[in-house]
Structures are given as structure tokens and as C-alpha cells.
Amino acid sequence: MPIYEYKCSKCGPFEQKQSMKDDPLTHCPTCDGPVQRLISRSVGIVFKGPGFYINDSKSDSSHSKDTSAS
Ligand SMILES: [Zn+2]
């Protein structure tokens, strides 16, 4: 679950763990004041898990299987 950074005008910056389908916060959970969402730094969101993989193994496509066919 990604962590978003917000900045409250009273409390200062804080982090909030949210689901990606949740709406962004508009009010501080501490003081109920207005918050501003910050763009997260290079730490960012890492896509891990099923459905995401790096396809960088081009060299072993059909190297070991087509020797016994003919
Ligand atoms: Zn606050």
C-alpha cells in the first residue's frame, strides 16, 4: 500500500498510508485543517507483485528446446 505525503498548515508534513483507490486527503486527521498533498520524492511507488515483472531475458528464448525436434 503506497504512502502519500501531505502537509498540514498546522501540523506540518506527515505521511498517510492509503490505498490507491482511496481519495486523497483534504483534511488533516489530527486537527481537521486543510492539507496539501506533496509529490513524493524519488522513493516513490514500487510496483511489485503478480502482474509486474521485468522482461529482460531475451537471450534464452528457444535455445535449449529446438535441438531434439529435427
Ligand atoms: Zn493538522
N, CA, C, O and the ligand as a Tripos MOL2 file, in Angstrom:
@<TRIPOS>MOLECULE
protein
  281   279    71     0     0
PROTEIN
NO_CHARGES

@<TRIPOS>ATOM
      1 N           0.8560   -1.1980    0.0000 N.3       1 MET1
      2 CA          0.0000    0.0000    0.0000 C.3       1 MET1
      3 C           0.8900    1.2460    0.0000 C.2       1 MET1
      4 O           1.7750    1.3780    0.8450 O.2       1 MET1
      5 N           0.6590    2.1370   -0.9260 N.am      2 PRO2
      6 CA          1.5500    3.3040   -1.0260 C.3       2 PRO2
      7 C           1.3310    4.2990    0.1020 C.2       2 PRO2
      8 O           0.2520    4.3920    0.6870 O.2       2 PRO2
      9 N           2.3800    5.0270    0.3820 N.am      3 ILE3
     10 CA          2.3290    6.0540    1.4060 C.3       3 ILE3
     11 C           2.4000    7.4110    0.7240 C.2       3 ILE3
     12 O           3.3090    7.6870   -0.0580 O.2       3 ILE3
     13 N           1.4420    8.2300    1.0320 N.am      4 TYR4
     14 CA          1.4050    9.5540    0.4430 C.3       4 TYR4
     15 C           1.8500   10.5780    1.4730 C.2       4 TYR4
     16 O           1.6440   10.4180    2.6760 O.2       4 TYR4
     17 N           2.4530   11.6090    0.9710 N.am      5 GLU5
     18 CA          2.8960   12.6770    1.8450 C.3       5 GLU5
     19 C           1.9550   13.8650    1.7340 C.2       5 GLU5
     20 O           1.5730   14.2910    0.6440 O.2       5 GLU5
     21 N           1.6010   14.3750    2.8830 N.am      6 TYR6
     22 CA          0.7590   15.5520    2.9400 C.3       6 TYR6
     23 C           1.4340   16.5860    3.8070 C.2       6 TYR6
     24 O           2.3720   16.3020    4.5520 O.2       6 TYR6
     25 N           0.9270   17.7880    3.6840 N.am      7 LYS7
     26 CA          1.4230   18.8410    4.5530 C.3       7 LYS7
     27 C           0.2350   19.5850    5.1120 C.2       7 LYS7
     28 O          -0.5840   20.1430    4.3810 O.2       7 LYS7
     29 N           0.1640   19.5780    6.4410 N.am      8 CYS8
     30 CA         -0.8770   20.3190    7.1290 C.3       8 CYS8
     31 C          -0.3380   21.6970    7.4880 C.2       8 CYS8
     32 O           0.8280   21.8510    7.8520 O.2       8 CYS8
     33 N          -1.2050   22.6890    7.3790 N.am      9 SER9
     34 CA         -0.7610   24.0500    7.6670 C.3       9 SER9
     35 C          -0.4730   24.2270    9.1540 C.2       9 SER9
     36 O           0.2680   25.1340    9.5330 O.2       9 SER9
     37 N          -1.0410   23.3810    9.9920 N.am     10 LYS10
     38 CA         -0.7690   23.4680   11.4280 C.3      10 LYS10
     39 C           0.2490   22.4340   11.8920 C.2      10 LYS10
     40 O           1.1940   22.7500   12.6150 O.2      10 LYS10
     41 N           0.0380   21.2060   11.4660 N.am     11 CYS11
     42 CA          0.8560   20.1140   11.9920 C.3      11 CYS11
     43 C           2.1430   19.9130   11.1980 C.2      11 CYS11
     44 O           3.0650   19.2450   11.6660 O.2      11 CYS11
     45 N           2.2060   20.4790   10.0220 N.am     12 GLY12
     46 CA          3.3740   20.2570    9.1940 C.3      12 GLY12
     47 C           3.2090   19.0140    8.3480 C.2      12 GLY12
     48 O           2.1150   18.4580    8.2470 O.2      12 GLY12
     49 N           4.3000   18.5800    7.7400 N.am     13 PRO13
     50 CA          4.2260   17.4230    6.8500 C.3      13 PRO13
     51 C           3.9980   16.1230    7.6130 C.2      13 PRO13
     52 O           4.5030   15.9380    8.7200 O.2      13 PRO13
     53 N           3.2450   15.2480    7.0110 N.am     14 PHE14
     54 CA          3.0390   13.9200    7.5910 C.3      14 PHE14
     55 C           2.8040   12.9400    6.4610 C.2      14 PHE14
     56 O           2.5820   13.3200    5.3110 O.2      14 PHE14
     57 N           2.8580   11.6600    6.8240 N.am     15 GLU15
     58 CA          2.6540   10.6190    5.8300 C.3      15 GLU15
     59 C           1.3790    9.8720    6.1430 C.2      15 GLU15
     60 O           1.0250    9.6580    7.3020 O.2      15 GLU15
     61 N           0.7020    9.4840    5.0900 N.am     16 GLN16
     62 CA         -0.5530    8.7680    5.2570 C.3      16 GLN16
     63 C          -0.5570    7.5660    4.3350 C.2      16 GLN16
     64 O          -0.3690    7.6910    3.1250 O.2      16 GLN16
     65 N          -0.7720    6.4100    4.9180 N.am     17 LYS17
     66 CA         -0.8390    5.2020    4.1130 C.3      17 LYS17
     67 C          -2.2550    5.0410    3.5710 C.2      17 LYS17
     68 O          -3.2250    4.9980    4.3280 O.2      17 LYS17
     69 N          -2.3530    4.9520    2.2600 N.am     18 GLN18
     70 CA         -3.6680    4.8710    1.6450 C.3      18 GLN18
     71 C          -3.6550    3.8580    0.5260 C.2      18 GLN18
     72 O          -2.6200    3.5680   -0.0740 O.2      18 GLN18
     73 N          -4.8170    3.3370    0.2660 N.am     19 SER19
     74 CA         -4.9580    2.5320   -0.9360 C.3      19 SER19
     75 C          -4.9810    3.4450   -2.1500 C.2      19 SER19
     76 O          -5.3370    4.6200   -2.0640 O.2      19 SER19
     77 N          -4.5900    2.8690   -3.2930 N.am     20 MET20
     78 CA         -4.5280    3.6960   -4.4930 C.3      20 MET20
     79 C          -5.9130    4.1130   -4.9600 C.2      20 MET20
     80 O          -6.0510    5.0940   -5.6900 O.2      20 MET20
     81 N          -6.9290    3.3850   -4.5490 N.am     21 LYS21
     82 CA         -8.2750    3.7390   -4.9850 C.3      21 LYS21
     83 C          -8.9600    4.6880   -4.0130 C.2      21 LYS21
     84 O         -10.0770    5.1420   -4.2620 O.2      21 LYS21
     85 N          -8.2980    4.9810   -2.9240 N.am     22 ASP22
     86 CA         -8.8660    5.9530   -1.9960 C.3      22 ASP22
     87 C          -8.6750    7.3680   -2.5230 C.2      22 ASP22
     88 O          -7.7230    7.6660   -3.2440 O.2      22 ASP22
     89 N          -9.5860    8.2040   -2.1510 N.am     23 ASP23
     90 CA         -9.4230    9.6100   -2.4970 C.3      23 ASP23
     91 C          -8.3280   10.2210   -1.6440 C.2      23 ASP23
     92 O          -8.1320    9.8200   -0.4970 O.2      23 ASP23
     93 N          -7.6170   11.1860   -2.1950 N.am     24 PRO24
     94 CA         -6.5950   11.8560   -1.3910 C.3      24 PRO24
     95 C          -7.2230   12.6470   -0.2550 C.2      24 PRO24
     96 O          -8.3550   13.1230   -0.3440 O.2      24 PRO24
     97 N          -6.4510   12.7690    0.8100 N.am     25 LEU25
     98 CA         -6.9460   13.5040    1.9690 C.3      25 LEU25
     99 C          -7.0970   14.9820    1.6310 C.2      25 LEU25
    100 O          -6.3070   15.5590    0.8840 O.2      25 LEU25
    101 N          -8.1160   15.5580    2.1970 N.am     26 THR26
    102 CA         -8.2670   17.0020    2.0730 C.3      26 THR26
    103 C          -8.2140   17.6710    3.4310 C.2      26 THR26
    104 O          -8.0410   18.8840    3.5450 O.2      26 THR26
    105 N          -8.3700   16.8360    4.4770 N.am     27 HIS27
    106 CA         -8.3340   17.3860    5.8270 C.3      27 HIS27
    107 C          -7.3820   16.5750    6.6830 C.2      27 HIS27
    108 O          -7.2560   15.3590    6.5340 O.2      27 HIS27
    109 N          -6.7240   17.2730    7.5730 N.am     28 CYS28
    110 CA         -5.7740   16.6320    8.4600 C.3      28 CYS28
    111 C          -6.4970   15.7230    9.4490 C.2      28 CYS28
    112 O          -7.4710   16.1450   10.0720 O.2      28 CYS28
    113 N          -6.0380   14.4910    9.6010 N.am     29 PRO29
    114 CA         -6.6780   13.5900   10.5680 C.3      29 PRO29
    115 C          -6.4400   14.0000   12.0130 C.2      29 PRO29
    116 O          -7.1280   13.5270   12.9170 O.2      29 PRO29
    117 N          -5.4730   14.8720   12.2320 N.am     30 THR30
    118 CA         -5.1680   15.3070   13.5950 C.3      30 THR30
    119 C          -5.9660   16.5450   13.9970 C.2      30 THR30
    120 O          -6.6330   16.5570   15.0310 O.2      30 THR30
    121 N          -5.8900   17.5710   13.1790 N.am     31 CYS31
    122 CA         -6.5160   18.8370   13.5530 C.3      31 CYS31
    123 C          -7.6720   19.2190   12.6390 C.2      31 CYS31
    124 O          -8.3230   20.2420   12.8450 O.2      31 CYS31
    125 N          -7.9230   18.3900   11.6260 N.am     32 ASP32
    126 CA         -9.0220   18.6150   10.6990 C.3      32 ASP32
    127 C          -8.8500   19.8870    9.8720 C.2      32 ASP32
    128 O          -9.8100   20.4160    9.3120 O.2      32 ASP32
    129 N          -7.6420   20.3520    9.8090 N.am     33 GLY33
    130 CA         -7.3710   21.5120    8.9720 C.3      33 GLY33
    131 C          -7.1010   21.0910    7.5360 C.2      33 GLY33
    132 O          -6.9670   19.9010    7.2510 O.2      33 GLY33
    133 N          -7.0220   22.0390    6.6480 N.am     34 PRO34
    134 CA         -6.7470   21.7210    5.2420 C.3      34 PRO34
    135 C          -5.3280   21.2110    5.0450 C.2      34 PRO34
    136 O          -4.3800   21.7140    5.6500 O.2      34 PRO34
    137 N          -5.2010   20.2240    4.2030 N.am     35 VAL35
    138 CA         -3.8860   19.6730    3.9200 C.3      35 VAL35
    139 C          -3.5910   19.8010    2.4360 C.2      35 VAL35
    140 O          -4.4860   19.9160    1.5990 O.2      35 VAL35
    141 N          -2.3050   19.7770    2.1500 N.am     36 GLN36
    142 CA         -1.8510   19.8330    0.7690 C.3      36 GLN36
    143 C          -1.0810   18.5710    0.4850 C.2      36 GLN36
    144 O          -0.2240   18.1670    1.2720 O.2      36 GLN36
    145 N          -1.3770   17.9500   -0.6220 N.am     37 ARG37
    146 CA         -0.6710   16.7240   -0.9500 C.3      37 ARG37
    147 C           0.6580   17.0540   -1.6090 C.2      37 ARG37
    148 O           0.7470   17.9040   -2.4950 O.2      37 ARG37
    149 N           1.6780   16.3600   -1.1530 N.am     38 LEU38
    150 CA          3.0080   16.5740   -1.7070 C.3      38 LEU38
    151 C           3.3250   15.4780   -2.7030 C.2      38 LEU38
    152 O           2.8990   14.3330   -2.5570 O.2      38 LEU38
    153 N           4.0650   15.8470   -3.6910 N.am     39 ILE39
    154 CA          4.5570   14.8460   -4.6280 C.3      39 ILE39
    155 C           5.7020   14.1040   -3.9580 C.2      39 ILE39
    156 O           6.6680   14.7070   -3.4910 O.2      39 ILE39
    157 N           5.5760   12.7960   -3.9220 N.am     40 SER40
    158 CA          6.5910   12.0330   -3.2220 C.3      40 SER40
    159 C           7.9140   12.0790   -3.9700 C.2      40 SER40
    160 O           7.9680   12.2300   -5.1900 O.2      40 SER40
    161 N           8.9500   11.9480   -3.2070 N.am     41 ARG41
    162 CA         10.2890   12.0570   -3.7810 C.3      41 ARG41
    163 C          10.6740   10.7820   -4.5080 C.2      41 ARG41
    164 O           9.8140    9.9750   -4.8620 O.2      41 ARG41
    165 N          11.9460   10.6070   -4.7260 N.am     42 SER42
    166 CA         12.4180    9.5060   -5.5540 C.3      42 SER42
    167 C          12.1330    8.1320   -4.9500 C.2      42 SER42
    168 O          12.3010    7.1100   -5.6150 O.2      42 SER42
    169 N          11.7100    8.1100   -3.7090 N.am     43 VAL43
    170 CA         11.3830    6.8330   -3.0780 C.3      43 VAL43
    171 C          10.2040    6.1890   -3.8060 C.2      43 VAL43
    172 O          10.2260    5.0100   -4.1590 O.2      43 VAL43
    173 N           9.1990    6.9910   -4.0100 N.am     44 GLY44
    174 CA          8.1290    6.6590   -4.9340 C.3      44 GLY44
    175 C           7.3910    5.3740   -4.6560 C.2      44 GLY44
    176 O           7.4540    4.8090   -3.5640 O.2      44 GLY44
    177 N           6.7070    4.9420   -5.6550 N.am     45 ILE45
    178 CA          5.9170    3.7260   -5.5680 C.3      45 ILE45
    179 C           6.6110    2.6400   -6.3720 C.2      45 ILE45
    180 O           6.9420    2.8340   -7.5420 O.2      45 ILE45
    181 N           6.8260    1.5150   -5.7470 N.am     46 VAL46
    182 CA          7.4630    0.3960   -6.4220 C.3      46 VAL46
    183 C           6.3970   -0.6310   -6.7490 C.2      46 VAL46
    184 O           5.6720   -1.1020   -5.8730 O.2      46 VAL46
    185 N           6.3180   -0.9650   -8.0090 N.am     47 PHE47
    186 CA          5.3480   -1.9620   -8.4120 C.3      47 PHE47
    187 C           5.9360   -3.3520   -8.2330 C.2      47 PHE47
    188 O           6.8300   -3.7770   -8.9650 O.2      47 PHE47
    189 N           5.4150   -4.0250   -7.2570 N.am     48 LYS48
    190 CA          5.8610   -5.3890   -7.0130 C.3      48 LYS48
    191 C           4.6580   -6.2930   -6.9390 C.2      48 LYS48
    192 O           3.5470   -5.8540   -6.6410 O.2      48 LYS48
    193 N           4.8870   -7.5460   -7.2110 N.am     49 GLY49
    194 CA          3.8240   -8.4980   -7.0300 C.3      49 GLY49
    195 C           3.3760   -9.0910   -8.3540 C.2      49 GLY49
    196 O           3.9730   -8.8270   -9.3980 O.2      49 GLY49
    197 N           2.3240   -9.8930   -8.3070 N.am     50 PRO50
    198 CA          1.8510  -10.5730   -9.5150 C.3      50 PRO50
    199 C           1.3840   -9.5710  -10.5650 C.2      50 PRO50
    200 O           0.6750   -8.6130  -10.2570 O.2      50 PRO50
    201 N           1.7860   -9.8040  -11.7870 N.am     51 GLY51
    202 CA          1.3920   -8.9210  -12.8600 C.3      51 GLY51
    203 C           2.4870   -7.9710  -13.2800 C.2      51 GLY51
    204 O           2.4590   -7.4260  -14.3830 O.2      51 GLY51
    205 N           3.4370   -7.7750  -12.4140 N.am     52 PHE52
    206 CA          4.5340   -6.8940  -12.7590 C.3      52 PHE52
    207 C           5.8470   -7.6610  -12.7220 C.2      52 PHE52
    208 O           6.2310   -8.1990  -11.6840 O.2      52 PHE52
    209 N           6.5070   -7.7070  -13.8190 N.am     53 TYR53
    210 CA          7.8260   -8.3040  -13.8200 C.3      53 TYR53
    211 C           8.6560   -7.6620  -14.9170 C.2      53 TYR53
    212 O           8.1250   -7.0900  -15.8690 O.2      53 TYR53
    213 N           9.9290   -7.7630  -14.7710 N.am     54 ILE54
    214 CA         10.8160   -7.1700  -15.7560 C.3      54 ILE54
    215 C          11.1710   -8.2200  -16.8000 C.2      54 ILE54
    216 O          11.6710   -9.2960  -16.4720 O.2      54 ILE54
    217 N          10.9070   -7.8960  -18.0480 N.am     55 ASN55
    218 CA         11.1080   -8.8520  -19.1220 C.3      55 ASN55
    219 C          12.4440   -8.5720  -19.8030 C.2      55 ASN55
    220 O          12.4940   -7.9900  -20.8860 O.2      55 ASN55
    221 N          13.4930   -8.9820  -19.1680 N.am     56 ASP56
    222 CA         14.8100   -8.6670  -19.7120 C.3      56 ASP56
    223 C          15.6100   -9.9160  -20.0880 C.2      56 ASP56
    224 O          16.8230   -9.8440  -20.2900 O.2      56 ASP56
    225 N          14.9400  -11.0350  -20.1770 N.am     57 SER57
    226 CA         15.6580  -12.2650  -20.5070 C.3      57 SER57
    227 C          15.3660  -12.6330  -21.9540 C.2      57 SER57
    228 O          14.6150  -13.5710  -22.2210 O.2      57 SER57
    229 N          15.9530  -11.8990  -22.8810 N.am     58 LYS58
    230 CA         15.6850  -12.1380  -24.2890 C.3      58 LYS58
    231 C          16.5290  -13.2890  -24.8450 C.2      58 LYS58
    232 O          16.1710  -13.8990  -25.8520 O.2      58 LYS58
    233 N          17.6310  -13.5740  -24.1940 N.am     59 SER59
    234 CA         18.6200  -14.4520  -24.8110 C.3      59 SER59
    235 C          18.2640  -15.9290  -24.7060 C.2      59 SER59
    236 O          18.7470  -16.7330  -25.5030 O.2      59 SER59
    237 N          17.4340  -16.3000  -23.7460 N.am     60 ASP60
    238 CA         17.1390  -17.7320  -23.6140 C.3      60 ASP60
    239 C          15.7400  -18.0510  -24.1520 C.2      60 ASP60
    240 O          14.9690  -18.7510  -23.4960 O.2      60 ASP60
    241 N          15.4190  -17.5480  -25.3220 N.am     61 SER61
    242 CA         14.0800  -17.7200  -25.8640 C.3      61 SER61
    243 C          13.8040  -19.1800  -26.2130 C.2      61 SER61
    244 O          12.9410  -19.8100  -25.6020 O.2      61 SER61
    245 N          14.5280  -19.7200  -27.1880 N.am     62 SER62
    246 CA         14.3060  -21.1250  -27.5590 C.3      62 SER62
    247 C          15.6520  -21.7670  -27.8600 C.2      62 SER62
    248 O          15.8840  -22.2980  -28.9460 O.2      62 SER62
    249 N          16.4890  -21.7050  -26.9150 N.am     63 HIS63
    250 CA         17.8650  -22.1100  -27.1740 C.3      63 HIS63
    251 C          18.0890  -23.5830  -26.8950 C.2      63 HIS63
    252 O          18.9060  -24.2280  -27.5510 O.2      63 HIS63
    253 N          17.3660  -24.1150  -25.9240 N.am     64 SER64
    254 CA         17.6590  -25.4710  -25.4940 C.3      64 SER64
    255 C          16.6010  -26.4730  -25.9360 C.2      64 SER64
    256 O          16.7380  -27.6670  -25.6730 O.2      64 SER64
    257 N          15.5540  -26.0100  -26.6000 N.am     65 LYS65
    258 CA         14.4590  -26.9190  -26.8960 C.3      65 LYS65
    259 C          14.4610  -27.4080  -28.3530 C.2      65 LYS65
    260 O          13.9820  -28.5090  -28.6240 O.2      65 LYS65
    261 N          14.9800  -26.6260  -29.2770 N.am     66 ASP66
    262 CA         14.8200  -26.9690  -30.6830 C.3      66 ASP66
    263 C          15.9460  -27.8340  -31.2330 C.2      66 ASP66
    264 O          16.1020  -27.9380  -32.4490 O.2      66 ASP66
    265 N          16.7090  -28.4360  -30.3860 N.am     67 THR67
    266 CA         17.7920  -29.2950  -30.8720 C.3      67 THR67
    267 C          17.3140  -30.7100  -31.0560 C.2      67 THR67
    268 O          17.8980  -31.4470  -31.8500 O.2      67 THR67
    269 N          16.2610  -31.1320  -30.3470 N.am     68 SER68
    270 CA         15.8090  -32.5180  -30.4290 C.3      68 SER68
    271 C          14.6260  -32.6730  -31.3990 C.2      68 SER68
    272 O          14.1830  -33.7960  -31.6420 O.2      68 SER68
    273 N          14.1190  -31.5920  -31.9440 N.am     69 ALA69
    274 CA         12.9510  -31.6720  -32.7960 C.3      69 ALA69
    275 C          13.2830  -32.2480  -34.1570 C.2      69 ALA69
    276 O          12.5270  -33.0800  -34.6590 O.2      69 ALA69
    277 N          14.3370  -31.8580  -34.7510 N.am     70 SER70
    278 CA         14.6670  -32.2910  -36.0810 C.3      70 SER70
    279 C          15.6300  -33.4600  -36.0520 C.2      70 SER70
    280 O          16.0220  -33.9630  -37.1050 O.2      70 SER70
    281 ZN         -3.1370   19.1400   11.2120 Zn       71 ZN71
@<TRIPOS>BOND
     1     1     2 1
     2     2     3 1
     3     3     4 2
     4     3     5 am
     5     5     6 1
     6     6     7 1
     7     7     8 2
     8     7     9 am
     9     9    10 1
    10    10    11 1
    11    11    12 2
    12    11    13 am
    13    13    14 1
    14    14    15 1
    15    15    16 2
    16    15    17 am
    17    17    18 1
    18    18    19 1
    19    19    20 2
    20    19    21 am
    21    21    22 1
    22    22    23 1
    23    23    24 2
    24    23    25 am
    25    25    26 1
    26    26    27 1
    27    27    28 2
    28    27    29 am
    29    29    30 1
    30    30    31 1
    31    31    32 2
    32    31    33 am
    33    33    34 1
    34    34    35 1
    35    35    36 2
    36    35    37 am
    37    37    38 1
    38    38    39 1
    39    39    40 2
    40    39    41 am
    41    41    42 1
    42    42    43 1
    43    43    44 2
    44    43    45 am
    45    45    46 1
    46    46    47 1
    47    47    48 2
    48    47    49 am
    49    49    50 1
    50    50    51 1
    51    51    52 2
    52    51    53 am
    53    53    54 1
    54    54    55 1
    55    55    56 2
    56    55    57 am
    57    57    58 1
    58    58    59 1
    59    59    60 2
    60    59    61 am
    61    61    62 1
    62    62    63 1
    63    63    64 2
    64    63    65 am
    65    65    66 1
    66    66    67 1
    67    67    68 2
    68    67    69 am
    69    69    70 1
    70    70    71 1
    71    71    72 2
    72    71    73 am
    73    73    74 1
    74    74    75 1
    75    75    76 2
    76    75    77 am
    77    77    78 1
    78    78    79 1
    79    79    80 2
    80    79    81 am
    81    81    82 1
    82    82    83 1
    83    83    84 2
    84    83    85 am
    85    85    86 1
    86    86    87 1
    87    87    88 2
    88    87    89 am
    89    89    90 1
    90    90    91 1
    91    91    92 2
    92    91    93 am
    93    93    94 1
    94    94    95 1
    95    95    96 2
    96    95    97 am
    97    97    98 1
    98    98    99 1
    99    99   100 2
   100    99   101 am
   101   101   102 1
   102   102   103 1
   103   103   104 2
   104   103   105 am
   105   105   106 1
   106   106   107 1
   107   107   108 2
   108   107   109 am
   109   109   110 1
   110   110   111 1
   111   111   112 2
   112   111   113 am
   113   113   114 1
   114   114   115 1
   115   115   116 2
   116   115   117 am
   117   117   118 1
   118   118   119 1
   119   119   120 2
   120   119   121 am
   121   121   122 1
   122   122   123 1
   123   123   124 2
   124   123   125 am
   125   125   126 1
   126   126   127 1
   127   127   128 2
   128   127   129 am
   129   129   130 1
   130   130   131 1
   131   131   132 2
   132   131   133 am
   133   133   134 1
   134   134   135 1
   135   135   136 2
   136   135   137 am
   137   137   138 1
   138   138   139 1
   139   139   140 2
   140   139   141 am
   141   141   142 1
   142   142   143 1
   143   143   144 2
   144   143   145 am
   145   145   146 1
   146   146   147 1
   147   147   148 2
   148   147   149 am
   149   149   150 1
   150   150   151 1
   151   151   152 2
   152   151   153 am
   153   153   154 1
   154   154   155 1
   155   155   156 2
   156   155   157 am
   157   157   158 1
   158   158   159 1
   159   159   160 2
   160   159   161 am
   161   161   162 1
   162   162   163 1
   163   163   164 2
   164   163   165 am
   165   165   166 1
   166   166   167 1
   167   167   168 2
   168   167   169 am
   169   169   170 1
   170   170   171 1
   171   171   172 2
   172   171   173 am
   173   173   174 1
   174   174   175 1
   175   175   176 2
   176   175   177 am
   177   177   178 1
   178   178   179 1
   179   179   180 2
   180   179   181 am
   181   181   182 1
   182   182   183 1
   183   183   184 2
   184   183   185 am
   185   185   186 1
   186   186   187 1
   187   187   188 2
   188   187   189 am
   189   189   190 1
   190   190   191 1
   191   191   192 2
   192   191   193 am
   193   193   194 1
   194   194   195 1
   195   195   196 2
   196   195   197 am
   197   197   198 1
   198   198   199 1
   199   199   200 2
   200   199   201 am
   201   201   202 1
   202   202   203 1
   203   203   204 2
   204   203   205 am
   205   205   206 1
   206   206   207 1
   207   207   208 2
   208   207   209 am
   209   209   210 1
   210   210   211 1
   211   211   212 2
   212   211   213 am
   213   213   214 1
   214   214   215 1
   215   215   216 2
   216   215   217 am
   217   217   218 1
   218   218   219 1
   219   219   220 2
   220   219   221 am
   221   221   222 1
   222   222   223 1
   223   223   224 2
   224   223   225 am
   225   225   226 1
   226   226   227 1
   227   227   228 2
   228   227   229 am
   229   229   230 1
   230   230   231 1
   231   231   232 2
   232   231   233 am
   233   233   234 1
   234   234   235 1
   235   235   236 2
   236   235   237 am
   237   237   238 1
   238   238   239 1
   239   239   240 2
   240   239   241 am
   241   241   242 1
   242   242   243 1
   243   243   244 2
   244   243   245 am
   245   245   246 1
   246   246   247 1
   247   247   248 2
   248   247   249 am
   249   249   250 1
   250   250   251 1
   251   251   252 2
   252   251   253 am
   253   253   254 1
   254   254   255 1
   255   255   256 2
   256   255   257 am
   257   257   258 1
   258   258   259 1
   259   259   260 2
   260   259   261 am
   261   261   262 1
   262   262   263 1
   263   263   264 2
   264   263   265 am
   265   265   266 1
   266   266   267 1
   267   267   268 2
   268   267   269 am
   269   269   270 1
   270   270   271 1
   271   271   272 2
   272   271   273 am
   273   273   274 1
   274   274   275 1
   275   275   276 2
   276   275   277 am
   277   277   278 1
   278   278   279 1
   279   279   280 2
@<TRIPOS>SUBSTRUCTURE
     1 MET1         2 RESIDUE 1 A MET
     2 PRO2         6 RESIDUE 1 A PRO
     3 ILE3        10 RESIDUE 1 A ILE
     4 TYR4        14 RESIDUE 1 A TYR
     5 GLU5        18 RESIDUE 1 A GLU
     6 TYR6        22 RESIDUE 1 A TYR
     7 LYS7        26 RESIDUE 1 A LYS
     8 CYS8        30 RESIDUE 1 A CYS
     9 SER9        34 RESIDUE 1 A SER
    10 LYS10       38 RESIDUE 1 A LYS
    11 CYS11       42 RESIDUE 1 A CYS
    12 GLY12       46 RESIDUE 1 A GLY
    13 PRO13       50 RESIDUE 1 A PRO
    14 PHE14       54 RESIDUE 1 A PHE
    15 GLU15       58 RESIDUE 1 A GLU
    16 GLN16       62 RESIDUE 1 A GLN
    17 LYS17       66 RESIDUE 1 A LYS
    18 GLN18       70 RESIDUE 1 A GLN
    19 SER19       74 RESIDUE 1 A SER
    20 MET20       78 RESIDUE 1 A MET
    21 LYS21       82 RESIDUE 1 A LYS
    22 ASP22       86 RESIDUE 1 A ASP
    23 ASP23       90 RESIDUE 1 A ASP
    24 PRO24       94 RESIDUE 1 A PRO
    25 LEU25       98 RESIDUE 1 A LEU
    26 THR26      102 RESIDUE 1 A THR
    27 HIS27      106 RESIDUE 1 A HIS
    28 CYS28      110 RESIDUE 1 A CYS
    29 PRO29      114 RESIDUE 1 A PRO
    30 THR30      118 RESIDUE 1 A THR
    31 CYS31      122 RESIDUE 1 A CYS
    32 ASP32      126 RESIDUE 1 A ASP
    33 GLY33      130 RESIDUE 1 A GLY
    34 PRO34      134 RESIDUE 1 A PRO
    35 VAL35      138 RESIDUE 1 A VAL
    36 GLN36      142 RESIDUE 1 A GLN
    37 ARG37      146 RESIDUE 1 A ARG
    38 LEU38      150 RESIDUE 1 A LEU
    39 ILE39      154 RESIDUE 1 A ILE
    40 SER40      158 RESIDUE 1 A SER
    41 ARG41      162 RESIDUE 1 A ARG
    42 SER42      166 RESIDUE 1 A SER
    43 VAL43      170 RESIDUE 1 A VAL
    44 GLY44      174 RESIDUE 1 A GLY
    45 ILE45      178 RESIDUE 1 A ILE
    46 VAL46      182 RESIDUE 1 A VAL
    47 PHE47      186 RESIDUE 1 A PHE
    48 LYS48      190 RESIDUE 1 A LYS
    49 GLY49      194 RESIDUE 1 A GLY
    50 PRO50      198 RESIDUE 1 A PRO
    51 GLY51      202 RESIDUE 1 A GLY
    52 PHE52      206 RESIDUE 1 A PHE
    53 TYR53      210 RESIDUE 1 A TYR
    54 ILE54      214 RESIDUE 1 A ILE
    55 ASN55      218 RESIDUE 1 A ASN
    56 ASP56      222 RESIDUE 1 A ASP
    57 SER57      226 RESIDUE 1 A SER
    58 LYS58      230 RESIDUE 1 A LYS
    59 SER59      234 RESIDUE 1 A SER
    60 ASP60      238 RESIDUE 1 A ASP
    61 SER61      242 RESIDUE 1 A SER
    62 SER62      246 RESIDUE 1 A SER
    63 HIS63      250 RESIDUE 1 A HIS
    64 SER64      254 RESIDUE 1 A SER
    65 LYS65      258 RESIDUE 1 A LYS
    66 ASP66      262 RESIDUE 1 A ASP
    67 THR67      266 RESIDUE 1 A THR
    68 SER68      270 RESIDUE 1 A SER
    69 ALA69      274 RESIDUE 1 A ALA
    70 SER70      278 RESIDUE 1 A SER
    71 ZN71       281 GROUP 0 **** ****
